[in-house]
Amino acid sequence: MKDLKSQASKSTTPGKGGLTPEIQSRIGHQLRAMYDDVVRQGVPDRFAELIKKLDAPGGAPQVETDGGSNDNNNGRD
């Protein structure tokens, strides 16, 4: 029983705090699977509409300035 545990720990124990190539490969496969699933979902219609509005001429949001909101006195004079 101890032999199996020692063999398993030897084959999966990373050197100097790193991950073994097997673990890196598993993580890579899992990340690719998750990413592929997200890509297949596509962009929600709501986001696509917002992007179209922003791309249209004059579609950029207007930034309101109140004459001094960017100074460091927090609106106090």
Buried (B, 14 or more C-beta within 10 A) or exposed (E): EEEEEEEEEEEEEEEEEEEEEEEEEEEEEEEEEEEEEEEEEEEEEEEEEEEEEEEEEEEEEEEEEEEEEEEEEEEEE
